[in-house]
Amino acid sequence: MDEILQRPERRSDDPRVTRILENVETLTEDIKTLKATIDAVDTQTREMREFWTALEGGIKVLRVLGAVAKWGGGVVAAVAAAWFAVKHGGQPR
C-alpha cells in the first residue's frame, strides 16, 4: 500500500487511482480519530473497571467468610448443646 503512495507517477492521470488514494487518506484519518476516541474512553472507564474488579474480589471474600460463619455457627451450637448437657445433666430447666 505504501508503495502506491510513494510512486504517484504511476497512473497519476487515472481518476480512479486518484479517488482511491483520496479514500485511503480519508480512511487513515478516520482510523486515527477512532483510535484517539477509543483511548479517551479507555482512560475514562479505567477507574470504573478497577472498582468493579475490586468489588468482585470483596464479594468473593465475603462469600468465604459467610461459609466459614455458617460452618462455625453449627460448631458453636453443638458445643453449646454439649456444655448444656454436661452442666444440667441433659434435663431442661
Secondary structure in CASP SS format (residue, H / E / C, confidence):
PFRMAT SS
TARGET T0000
AUTHOR 0000-0000-0000
METHOD secondary structure of the structure
MODEL  1
M C 1.00
D H 1.00
E H 1.00
I H 1.00
L H 1.00
Q H 1.00
R C 1.00
P C 1.00
E C 1.00
R C 1.00
R C 1.00
S C 1.00
D C 1.00
D C 1.00
P H 1.00
R H 1.00
V H 1.00
T H 1.00
R H 1.00
I H 1.00
L H 1.00
E H 1.00
N H 1.00
V H 1.00
E H 1.00
T H 1.00
L H 1.00
T H 1.00
E H 1.00
D H 1.00
I H 1.00
K H 1.00
T H 1.00
L H 1.00
K H 1.00
A H 1.00
T H 1.00
I H 1.00
D H 1.00
A H 1.00
V H 1.00
D H 1.00
T H 1.00
Q H 1.00
T H 1.00
R H 1.00
E H 1.00
M H 1.00
R H 1.00
E H 1.00
F H 1.00
W H 1.00
T H 1.00
A H 1.00
L H 1.00
E H 1.00
G H 1.00
G H 1.00
I H 1.00
K H 1.00
V H 1.00
L H 1.00
R H 1.00
V H 1.00
L H 1.00
G H 1.00
A H 1.00
V H 1.00
A H 1.00
K H 1.00
W H 1.00
G H 1.00
G H 1.00
G H 1.00
V H 1.00
V H 1.00
A H 1.00
A H 1.00
V H 1.00
A H 1.00
A H 1.00
A H 1.00
W H 1.00
F H 1.00
A H 1.00
V H 1.00
K H 1.00
H H 1.00
G C 1.00
G C 1.00
Q C 1.00
P C 1.00
R C 1.00
END
